Amino acid sequence: MIVNNKQIPDKTISQLVDDIKSKKELSGIEDFFVKSEMLKIISYSRKYADFLSSTLSKKSKIYREIIKKTRAVLRKSVGVFIIAEKTKDFEKLLFGHESAKERFGAYPELYRKIFEVTGEPKSILDLGCGLNPLSYNFLGARPKYFAVDISSLIIEIVKDFFAKDKIAGKAEMINLREIKNKKLNLPKADICFMFKLLDSIEMEKGHKLAEKLIKEVDCRWIAASFSTKTISGKKMNHPYRGWVEQMCRRLGYFYEILEFENEIFYLIRK
């Protein structure tokens, strides 16, 4: 696997996943989900990819650092999983999730501002959805909703929610990084949500995968959001994504920016 232009052996990736899951509370999480979160961590720093592409030393400080950071991210997810097993209180579940918690109280205003620009949709495609579909009742309408995520547990939760609230929705587990090698069978919709997705799917230098996804979804509008915080939780000095703006100008796409406390949204019309 290539990360930050470095070839990392599959054996190394598998070993890291096994070591991360050696903690009892993380042992039940699916391998591909652990791998996905771990690769995000590795992609943030060139030193990680440089280290893993060379001779592997499990006693190395860098090796332990990758494991520690990935476990910290996964433990936040485990909290959601535990809630999921014990409750069908979907609102409590939604606001126990890290990304959704940051939007607490902002969902009605967020959707109102998005739809003031895009118009009220009759259908939504939500890629890398997480638990965002659980905010459905804040939409102000009842559109068809297609949810996609890499976690089978999240997909199960979303399906339960759609069934409980009699929502015309479908949820499917798809690895969006596969768009690099094949065309994904994604449904057509009026608008595509890509909330905090595009930064996380890139594993190599540049934004080729993100641009390919933006170009290939069959949606007139895209609402792509990005965190305005660094991985350590500090506010970014330059939260705007210049590559998105340059791409839109190059492809002739219109875009408008919405700013919230912890998140910036690009509303892109294709």
Secondary structure, DSSP 8 states (H G I E B T S, - for coil): -EETTEE--HHHHHHHHHHHTTSGGGTTS-HHHHHHHHHHHHHH-HHHHHHHTS---TTSHHHHHHHHHHHHHHHHHHHHHHHHHH---HHHHHTTSHHHHHTTTTHHHHHHHHHHHH---SEEEEET-TTGGGGGGGSSS--EEEEEES-HHHHHHHHHHHHHTT--EEEEE--GGGGGTS------EEEEEEET-HHHH--SSSSHHHHHHHHHS-EEEEEEEEESB-TTS-B-S--S-HHHHHHHHHHT-EEEEEE-SSEEEEEEE-
